[in-house]
Every structure is written in structure tokens, then in C-alpha cells.
Amino acid sequence: MCFNDNVSPRLAITLGDPAGIGCEVVCGAINSLVVRRICSPVVFGDAYFANYFKNVRFIASSNISKVPKVGIPSKKAGIIAVAAIREAVKCCLSGIASGIVTAPVSKESFKMAEVGCCGHTELLSVLTKSKKVAMLMVCDNIHSVMVTRHIPISKISKKITTKNIVETVSLVVNFMKKIGKKNIRIALCGLNPHAGDNSILGFEEKKIIMPAYKILKKSGIGITKPLSVDSVWSKTKNGQFDLVCAMYHDQVMIALKCINASKIVNVTVGLPFLRTSPGHGTAFDIAGKNKADATAMIEAIIYAVQHIKRERLENSINKND
């Protein structure tokens, strides 16, 4: 079943780790006036949570008799979270939904459940057989992407390659063009303090990142040479860049959470459908206490709807041409 262009997008929304704040933020989001006006949500989660969504279509992706203890990662929680993701992916691949919005999962629960993937991005890549994906973080008008994602600091240097940088930037630039961004100004981050200080503080900038810069520049992409991360973010916040390409997770997330944590949306680029998620974790420390803020989940839903509607409009224009 596919959708008429005139109706609200149907989104598959997963509840994430059942021991975290997923159910709280999803409930808060889909009960908000703005979300009710713009989309038709279908919620995926364990049957236990069905009573929380009496006025919303709910699909039980698992039926585990005893719900895991709140605030604690577990194998059972990982199994429940993955089951919801799998069913939501099927929903999108079959055309029943236009995109997925995921509540946070626990990497620890994933490991206990022997998922084989450390998080959403990697699992979605496997389930959709997507060869190359990127983790794009959006915070209002600021876009930033990580060349490496959830890996130990000690392994980052070995995982950064010229090819990875070129592929990541190219993938995200193509995505941003599709959502209407033009003349994209990209800040390319170095790995080391002061971008290596002419190889005094590290070799990666000269041997790995600069060659990527040259390839991307030659292809017509507006990108800087490797810059020190601290200067990149001060300039980006002031509007000088449209996209930050960072080498690892914390080069992005520390800055964005200082700018506006509640506005961060995680977008997986490279899938056959759109996937977004709030830019925060499971918040086990406040799970079950009704303290969770649904703002980032709302932002993730709004972003997904805007993207889907824009894509529909472009497809309609192309058909008429």
C-alpha cells in the first residue's frame, strides 16, 4: 500500500529500549498538537505498552510476558528494542510507512542481546542492505556529520581513511541538496589539537584528511582544509558554515549539546527511506519518573515530515515534467 500525496505522512515510530524513556517521549510527542496535525503515527513496541496508545495505531512487535526493570539495560530489553526496529523497517520497505522515527536504544542492551550491531545506524544499514550510511546531526540550521561513530577513542585514527571522508561528505552533500540546500559551505575538521599543527601534534591531517580535501575540492564541493575543531564550531555557530564534517562522535555532540540539546535530531543518510531520532540517549537515570522531555522527539518527527513532504513534492514535479 502506498500513500496519496495529499494525506499526512504515515510514520513508523519505535519505542526504543523499554527500560529507558522511549515510551514517555513517544507518548509526549504524539499527544502534542503539532504532531497530531502533521502525521499519522504507527507505534511499534512490546505488547505490554499497547495500553499507553489507545488512540493511536499500535503494532505489537514482541510479546514478552515480563517487562524489563526500568532504568537497567538487559538482554530482554535489547530483544524488545530490536524487534520493534525490524517490524518498522518492514513497514517502510513495503510502502506502508514513509519513514521511521526511533526512540533511543541502549548499546549495552544491544550487546547483551547479541544483536551484532552497536546501535541504530549500523542495524538499519544491515536490515536495509545499505552499503554506505552516514550519521547526520541536525540542530536548527546547523548540520554536522561524523566520519566515525560509536567506537573507542583508541581506534579512531585507524578507522579514518581518505575514502571514508570522501564518501561521507559526498553522501551528505547529496542529501542536503535534495532537501533544498544550495552552495553548501563545509568545514572539514582535523583530528588532532590545532589540526595537527603542521604534523607536530599528529600525522592524520597531512596523510589522510588533506588528500580527502583535495579530492572533494576537485569535485566542486565547497570545503575547507582541515581546521581546528574549536575554531570550526565558533564559526559555524556564527553562520559561516552549513555543514561540519568531524572525525569522531564527541567532536560533534559536545558542541551541539552546548548549543541546544533539545533541538538535536539524528538523521541516518543513505537508507532507502528516512530515519530520524532525538539526539539523546535512553536516560536510564530518569526513566519511569515522568521527567522526560519530549521536545527532541517532536523535533525528530517534524524533521521527518518536512523531508517526506518535500520529497513528495519533488516527485510530483518530476512526473509532471
N, C-alpha and C positions, 0 to 999 in steps of 0.2 A: 504493500500500500504506500503510495506517495502522496505528497501534500499539494493542495491548491495554493498558489502563490498568495492568495488574498487572506488566508487564515493565519492565526498566530502560530509561530513555530512550536512544534512539539519537542520538548527536551527530555532526555533520559537523565534523571538525577539520582546518583548513588549516595547511600548514607555513610560510606566510609567505614572506618573502624568502629564497631558497635560499642566499644569501651570508651570512645572519645566523645567529642562534642558534635559529631556529624548530624545526629538526629535533631539536636537543638537548633543548629544553624540552618538546616534544611527546613524545619518547621517554621522558623522565624522568617526565612526568605519567602517561601511560597505563600505564607499568610499575609505578606506585605501587599499593599495596594498596587505598588508599581509592578511587581512580578505578576500578580493576577491579571493585570491589564495587558501584558505583553506576550505571554506564552502559555502553552498548555503543558504542564509538567507531568511526567510519569516517574514515580519514585520506585527505586529498586533497593531492596534490603531484606533482611530476615523477616519471616512471617510474624515474629514477635512484635515488630514495630508497626504492623498494619493499623492498629487502633489509633495511632497518632495521626493518621492521614485519611480519616473517614470521608472527607470531601474532595479527595484527590485520588486519581487512579494510582493504585499501588500494586506492584508485581513482586510477589514473594520469590526471591532468587535463591533462598535457602530456607530450611525449616528445622533449625536446631532447637531441641527441647529446652535447653537451659542457656540463657544469655550470659556471655562472659561478664566477669566482675568489672564494674565501671572503674575507669582510671588505671587499669592494669593491662598491658599488652599480653596477648596469649595466642596460642596456636588456633584455637577456636575462633577468635576474633579475626585472625588473618584469613581463615577459610571463608567466613561470612563476607568479609570485605571483597575478596576476590570473586566470589560467586556473583555478587551484585555487578561488578565491573564486567564480567563475562556476558551476563544477560543484557546489560546496557549496550555493549558493543554489538551483539547480535541484532538488537533493536535498530541500531543505526545502520548497520551493513545491509539490513533487509529493507531499509527505507521507511520503517515505522516511525523513527525519530530523526530529527535533523542534526542533532549534536548531543554531546554528553557534558554535564556539569557534575564534577565529583567532589564529595566531601572528603576531608583528609583521611589518609590511612597511616598506619604505623609501620615503619620499616622493620621494627623489631617483631611485630606480629607477623609480617610477611615472611621473615626469616624462620620463625617458629613453625609456620605453616608450610615451609619448604616450597615457596612459590617459584623460586629461581630467578626472581627479579627484585630489585631493591625498592622499587616504587612505581607509581602510576605511569610515568613516561615510558619506562622500559617495558612494563607489562603491556601497555597499549600498543607499543611498537611490535611486540611479539604476536599479540592477538590479531592484529590487522595486517601482519606481514609487511610492515612498512620498513623499507631499507634504511632510511635516514630520517630522524626526527630531531627537533630542537626544542629546548625549554625556554620559551619566551615569557618574560615577566613584564607585565604592563601595569603602570601606576599613573593614572590620568594620561597625560601626553608623553610620558617617559616610557620608552621601550628598551629592554635590555635582555641579552641572551648570554648563556653560559656555554663555553666550548666543552667543558667537562661538568658533570653534575654531582651526583652523590657518591663521591669516592674520597678516601682518606687523603689528607694533605700530602702525605709522603709519596703518593702515587701520581700526583697531578702532573709533574714535569714529564714523566714517561708517557702519559696519555695525551699530552698536547702535541699535535702534529700539524704541519703546514696544511695537509689535506683536510684535516678536521676543521681547522679555522676557516678555510675557503668554503667548504661545504656548508658549514653552519651559517656563515654570513650570507651566502648566496640563497640558501633556503629561506631565511628570514626576510631578506630584502624582497624576494618574490612574493612572499606572503603579505608584506606591508604594502607593496604596490597594488595587490588585489583588494586591499581594504582602503584604497584611495590615497595612500601616502606618495608624494612626489618629491623628487630632489632630496632623497634621504641622506642626511649627514651622519656619518658613522664615526664614533670614537672607538679606536682599537686599543684595548688595554694591554699593558705589559704584564708579565707575571711577577717580576721581582720589584723590590722597592726602587723608586725613581726609574722604572722601566729598564732596570739593569745598569743604569749609569755608564753607558758605553762599555758593557761587558765586565765592569769592575764588580758588580753585585750579582752577576748571573749571565749565562750564555744564551738562554732561551729566546730573548728578544732578537738577537742578531741571527741566530741559526735557524729558528723556527717561525717566529712571528713576522719578522721583516720579509721573508720570502712570500708569506701569505699576503701581506700588504701589497707587494709588487704585483702579484697575480690578480688580486681584486681590483687594484687601481687600473691595471691594464685593461680589465674587462669593462671599465667605465663606471665602476662603483665609487661613490664619493666617500673615501675613508682616510683616516689619519694614519700616520706612522704610529708605532707603539708608544703610548703615553702612560705616564704615571697615574695610577688609579685615583689618587686623591684629587689631582687636577681635573681628571675626566668628570668626576661627579659634581664638582663645584661648577664646572662649565655647563654640564648637562642640565643641572637644576636651573641655571640661568637661561636655558633655551638655546644653547649653541649647538647641541647635537640632538638628533632624532632617535638614534639607536646607539646603545653601548654594547660592545662585544667584549665580554670579560672572559678570563681564562678559567675561573672556578667559582663555585657556589657563593662563597661569602663576599667576593668582590661585588656581587650584585645585591644580595639580600640584606647585608648590614646597612648599605646606603638607602635602599628602598624603605626599610622599616623605620629608618630615621626620618625619611621624607613624609611618608603617610602609610603606616602599616595596614590600615583598614581599607585602603584602596587598591591593594596589590591583587592582581589577577594572573594566575599561571595559565599560559596557553601552550598546548602542545601543537607544534607546527610540523607538518609532514604526514599527518594521518589522512585517511580518505573522508573524514568528517571532522568537525570542530570539537575540540575538547578544552574546557576551561575548568578552573578550580580556584577557590580562595587561596591567597598566598600565605596561609598559616597552617600550623600542624594540628594534631589531634587534641592538644591542650588537656592532657590527662589530669592535670592538677585541678582543673575547674569542672571537669566532666560530671554531669549529673547534678550540678548545683544551680542550674538556670542562670548562669552568669555569662554564658557565651554570647558574643556579639555577632549578629548575622550580616553585618554590613558588607564584609568581603564576599560572602556567598551571594548576596544580592548583586554586587558588582560583577561577579563572575557570570551570573545569569544574564544581566543586562548586556554585557560584552558579547556573549554568545548569540543573543537575539539580534543585536545590531549587525553582527557579522553575517548571520544567516540571511537576514532580510536584504542586506547589501548584495550578497551573492545571488539571491533570487532575482533581484532587480537587474543585475548584470546579465544573468542567463536569459531573462525575458527580452532585454535589449538585443542581445546577440541573436536570438531566434527571429526577432522582427527584421533584423538586418539581412 
